[in-house]
Amino acid sequence: MSKAHRGTGVRTEFNHGRGKCPRCGTENVKVLYEKEIDGNTVKICKRCNAELKNIAKKEARASKAAAAAAAPAEEAPAEA
């Protein structure tokens, strides 16, 4: 089957979406993912986008575990 429409969204962007990632400094990579870093919205590469998602996922798990550990401690004196 034909893949004629692959990459059509990138063709309209300057340099076909390629440039330097402001986060990692890698040059000539596709910078397609918009993220807010230090109050500025910038376009970053795929690897940095995945890394930021993984960091957010780890922080969410840690806060959920901390909340779960604090909840039984609050309930214990009420039952006694």
C-alpha positions, 0 to 999 in steps of 0.5 A: 500500500502507498504511504503518500501522506506520511509526513504531510504535517511536517512539510509545511513547517520551516526546514521540515520541522528540523532544528536544534532541540533547546533542551538537549542541544542536539542539532538537525533533529525533528523538533515537533513537540511543544512543551512549557519549560521555565514558563516558555513554550518551546518545541523539543525533540522526541527523546526529550519529550519522552524523558519529560513524560517519564519524569512526570510519571515517576513524580505522580507515582511517588506522590501517590505512594506518599499519599497512600502511606499518609492515609493509613497513618491518619486513620489508625488513631481514629479507630483506636 
